[in-house]
């Protein structure tokens, strides 16, 4: 058999596999639609989106991957299949910190797939209100960056909101220098979110030290402004470049190649345990010597790993603070439950912000 015949045979095999894949995806979609029908018949009004179930599916996909596709590629394919099937059951609306083209929108698509309706909003508090009012099923907001730390506006909203953290998304952030210009020589100003400017500070100091840097509300807004000014540039992602018709003059200008932002999915339900979870807490204590030690001691005594702690002004009195904590395990796990009971005896207040699956990838 010659090379041409071998090539035709491989292509014929690919066509056969494609037909099989399509048949299986169609069958999966029919099963998803049957789930919706059965819930309607039985009067089951539980949430159609189950973060713990989706996390378990994706972990299984990753665990049985033998290549040549990467874990990320396979997870992304299955995420889109689940997204399309879920839309057959109940179309979902997800609010996010906009405008269109932000990294938060990219986090929405990474977590929910592209079969959801996205609602861009101008501020983090607006995202919370959109979900609280049931105008959106879920919201996605940034919580921390591996380089620049916590997003204080998101932390502050949890002090007053009744919403729960339903899941988390980790997104590798690649910043690009975008402009209508053909090179960097004619650039007079750079627009970007203040966090993006901080994450690219060393590159900017080295390559464009004398160019004015202007902080704006989002990187997508920066791209919109740069699109209107030929001598301006923006720091933003590839999606913003496509939306606003800008060239990528220089890609990946972030100072740290592992630059990652963590986002939270906020909603109204507390997911069931998935087998690999986090619990987020809001904790306060009386202002007395050893107060923080007394808050941490129950976690240590019960073998609970504290993965993150942040303090914020309580807004109840001068120099009074609350602590945001992330711990390993689900609030319903026996060991975690005992630790939380002991913590409640020591703390002035303990609020469970969410117990949810850890980010899969």
C-alpha positions in Angstrom: 0.0 0.0 0.0 1.4 3.4 -1.1 1.6 6.5 1.1 -1.5 8.0 -0.6 -3.5 4.9 0.0 -2.4 4.8 3.7 -3.4 8.5 4.0 -6.8 7.8 2.6 -7.2 4.9 5.0 -6.4 7.0 8.0 -8.8 9.7 6.8 -11.5 7.1 6.4 -10.9 5.9 9.9 -11.1 9.5 11.2 -14.5 9.9 9.4 -15.7 6.7 11.1 -14.6 7.9 14.5 -16.2 11.3 14.0 -19.6 9.5 13.2 -19.2 7.5 16.4 -18.4 10.5 18.4 -21.4 12.4 17.1 -23.7 9.5 17.8 -22.4 9.3 21.4 -22.6 13.1 22.0 -26.2 13.0 20.6 -27.0 10.2 23.0 -25.5 12.1 25.9 -27.6 15.1 25.0 -30.8 13.0 24.9 -29.9 11.7 28.4 -29.5 15.2 29.7 -32.8 16.2 28.3 -34.4 13.1 29.9 -32.9 14.3 33.3 -34.7 17.6 32.8 -38.0 15.8 32.0 -37.8 13.5 35.0 -37.1 16.5 37.3 -40.2 18.2 35.9 -42.3 15.1 36.4 -41.2 14.5 40.0 -41.3 18.2 40.9 -37.6 18.2 41.7 -36.6 21.9 41.8 -33.0 21.2 42.7 -30.3 23.0 40.7 -29.5 21.6 37.3 -25.9 22.9 37.5 -24.0 20.7 40.0 -20.5 21.9 40.6 -19.5 18.8 42.6 -20.8 16.5 39.8 -19.0 18.4 37.0 -15.7 18.5 39.0 -15.9 14.7 39.5 -16.5 14.1 35.8 -13.5 16.3 34.8 -11.2 14.7 37.4 -12.2 11.3 35.9 -11.5 12.5 32.4 -8.0 13.8 33.5 -7.2 10.6 35.4 -7.8 8.3 32.5 -6.0 10.5 29.9 -3.2 8.7 28.2 -2.4 11.4 25.6 -1.5 12.6 23.1 -4.0 15.4 24.0 -3.1 17.3 27.1 -5.2 17.2 30.3 -6.2 20.8 29.6 -7.3 20.0 26.1 -9.4 17.0 27.1 -11.0 18.9 30.0 -11.9 21.8 27.7 -13.5 19.4 25.2 -15.6 17.7 27.9 -16.5 21.1 29.5 -18.0 22.2 26.2 -20.0 19.0 25.9 -21.3 19.4 29.4 -22.1 23.0 28.7 -24.2 22.3 25.6 -26.0 19.4 27.4 -26.8 21.6 30.4 -28.2 24.3 28.1 -30.7 21.7 26.9 -31.9 21.3 30.5 -31.9 24.9 31.6 -30.2 27.8 29.8 -28.0 29.6 32.3 -27.2 33.2 32.7 -23.8 34.1 34.3 -22.9 37.7 35.4 -19.3 38.7 35.4 -17.1 41.7 35.9 -17.0 43.2 32.4 -16.9 44.6 29.8 -16.7 42.0 27.1 -13.1 40.8 26.6 -12.0 40.8 30.2 -10.1 37.9 31.9 -13.2 37.4 34.1 -15.2 36.6 31.0 -12.5 34.1 30.0 -12.9 32.5 33.4 -16.6 32.2 32.8 -16.0 30.3 29.6 -13.3 28.1 31.1 -15.7 27.0 33.9 -19.1 27.0 32.3 -18.3 26.6 28.6 -19.7 28.7 25.8 -23.3 27.6 26.0 -24.2 30.1 28.7 -25.5 33.6 28.4 -22.9 36.0 29.8 -23.9 39.4 31.4 -21.1 41.9 31.7 -21.4 44.4 34.6 -19.3 47.4 35.5 -18.4 46.6 39.1 -18.1 43.6 41.5 -21.0 44.8 43.7 -23.2 44.8 40.6 -22.3 41.1 39.9 -23.4 40.2 43.5 -26.7 42.2 43.2 -27.4 40.6 39.8 -27.2 37.1 41.4 -29.0 38.1 44.6 -31.9 39.5 42.7 -32.1 36.2 40.6 -31.5 38.2 37.4 -28.6 35.8 36.9 -28.1 32.2 38.0 -24.4 32.7 38.9 -21.7 35.3 39.0 -18.0 35.1 38.5 -15.6 37.6 40.3 -11.9 37.7 40.8 -10.6 37.0 44.3 -6.8 36.9 44.2 -3.8 37.0 41.9 -0.6 35.0 42.5 1.5 38.2 42.0 -0.5 41.0 43.4 -2.6 39.3 46.1 -6.2 39.7 47.1 -9.0 41.6 45.4 -10.3 43.6 48.4 -13.7 44.6 46.7 -14.7 41.0 46.4 -13.7 40.2 50.1 -15.7 43.2 51.3 -18.9 42.1 49.4 -18.9 38.8 51.3 -19.2 40.7 54.6 -22.7 41.9 53.5 -23.9 39.3 51.0 -25.8 36.1 51.6 -24.5 34.5 48.4 -22.3 31.3 48.6 -19.1 30.4 46.9 -20.1 27.5 44.6 -16.8 26.8 42.8 -13.4 28.3 41.9 -11.6 28.9 38.6 -7.8 29.3 38.2 -6.8 31.1 35.0 -3.3 31.6 33.7 -3.0 35.3 32.8 -1.0 36.3 29.8 -0.8 40.0 29.2 -0.2 41.4 25.7 0.7 44.9 24.5 -2.1 45.8 22.1 -2.3 48.8 19.7 -3.4 50.1 16.3 0.2 51.1 15.8 2.6 48.9 13.9 5.4 49.2 16.4 6.2 50.5 19.9 8.0 53.6 18.7 5.0 55.8 18.3 3.2 54.8 21.6 2.7 57.8 24.0 0.4 56.2 26.6 -0.6 52.8 27.9 -4.0 52.0 29.3 -4.5 49.0 31.7 -6.2 47.9 34.9 -3.9 48.9 37.8 -3.3 45.2 38.6 -2.2 44.5 35.0 0.2 47.5 35.2 1.6 46.0 38.4 2.0 42.6 36.9 3.9 44.0 34.0 5.9 46.6 35.9 9.4 45.2 35.2 8.7 44.8 31.5 7.3 48.3 31.1 10.3 49.8 33.1 12.7 48.0 30.7 11.0 48.5 27.4 8.8 51.6 27.7 10.1 53.5 30.7 9.0 57.0 29.5 5.5 56.1 28.3 2.6 57.4 30.4 0.7 54.6 32.2 -3.0 55.2 32.8 -5.0 53.0 35.1 -8.6 52.2 34.0 -11.4 50.0 35.3 -10.6 46.9 33.2 -8.2 45.7 30.6 -11.1 45.5 28.1 -11.8 49.2 28.7 -8.1 49.8 28.1 -8.4 48.1 24.7 -11.5 50.1 23.8 -9.6 53.3 24.6 -6.5 52.3 22.7 -8.6 51.4 19.7 -9.7 55.0 19.5 -6.2 56.5 19.7 -3.5 55.5 17.2 -0.7 56.6 19.6 -2.0 54.6 22.5 -1.6 51.0 23.6 -3.4 48.7 26.0 -2.4 45.7 28.2 -5.0 43.0 27.7 -5.7 39.5 26.5 -6.1 38.1 23.0 -9.9 38.2 23.3 -9.8 42.0 23.8 -7.5 42.3 20.7 -10.0 40.5 18.6 -13.0 42.3 19.9 -11.5 45.8 19.5 -9.5 45.2 16.4 -6.0 45.7 17.8 -2.6 44.3 16.9 -0.7 42.2 19.4 2.6 44.1 19.3 4.2 42.0 22.1 2.8 38.9 23.6 3.2 37.6 27.2 4.7 40.7 28.8 3.8 39.7 32.4 6.8 39.7 34.7 6.1 36.2 36.0 5.3 33.3 33.6 3.2 31.6 36.2 1.0 34.6 36.7 -2.4 33.2 37.7 -5.7 34.7 38.9 -8.2 32.8 41.0 -11.9 33.5 40.4 -14.9 32.5 42.5 -18.3 31.4 41.2 -21.0 32.8 43.4 -24.6 31.5 43.7 -27.3 30.7 46.1 -26.6 27.0 46.8 -24.0 25.2 48.8 -22.6 22.3 46.7 -22.3 18.8 48.2 -18.9 17.3 48.8 -17.0 16.3 45.6 -14.1 14.4 47.2 -11.6 17.3 46.9 -13.0 20.5 48.3 -12.3 23.8 50.0 -14.2 25.7 52.6 -14.1 29.5 52.8 -14.8 31.2 56.1 -15.4 34.7 57.4 -14.2 34.8 61.1 -14.0 37.5 63.7 -12.6 37.6 67.2 -12.5 39.9 70.2 -9.6 42.3 70.2 -7.4 40.6 72.9 -4.0 39.1 73.2 -3.6 35.8 71.3 -6.9 36.2 69.5 -5.6 35.0 66.1 -3.8 32.1 67.8 -7.1 31.0 69.4 -8.7 31.1 65.9 -6.1 29.0 64.3 -5.6 26.5 67.1 -8.8 24.4 66.5 -7.8 23.9 62.9 -4.3 22.7 63.9 -5.8 20.4 66.6 -8.1 18.7 64.1 -5.5 18.4 61.3 -7.1 20.9 59.0 -4.8 22.7 56.5 -5.2 26.4 56.3 -4.4 27.4 52.7 -5.1 31.1 52.8 -5.8 33.9 55.3 -6.6 37.6 54.7 -7.6 40.3 57.1 -10.0 43.2 56.3 -11.4 46.1 58.4 -14.7 44.9 59.9 -16.3 48.4 59.4 -17.8 47.9 62.8 -15.3 49.9 64.7 -11.9 51.5 64.4 -9.0 48.9 64.2 -11.4 46.0 64.3 -10.7 43.3 61.7 -12.3 40.1 60.3 -10.4 37.2 58.7 -11.1 35.4 55.5 -9.8 31.8 55.6 -9.7 29.0 53.1 -9.2 25.5 54.5 -8.9 22.1 52.9 -12.0 19.9 53.0 -15.8 20.4 52.8 -17.7 21.8 55.7 -19.8 18.6 55.8 -16.7 16.4 56.2 -16.6 14.9 59.7 -13.2 16.2 60.5 -13.9 19.7 59.1 -17.2 19.8 60.9 -15.6 19.1 64.3 -13.0 21.8 63.6 -15.6 24.3 62.8 -17.6 23.5 65.9 -14.4 24.1 68.0 -13.7 27.3 66.1 -17.2 28.7 66.8 -16.5 28.3 70.5 -13.5 30.5 70.2 -14.6 33.1 67.6 -17.0 36.0 68.0 -18.5 35.0 64.6 -18.0 32.3 62.0 -19.7 32.5 58.6 -19.3 29.8 56.0 -18.9 31.6 52.7 -18.8 28.4 50.7 -17.8 24.8 50.5 -17.0 23.9 47.0 -14.8 21.7 44.6 -11.2 22.7 44.2 -10.3 23.9 40.7 -9.6 20.9 38.5 -7.0 22.5 36.2 
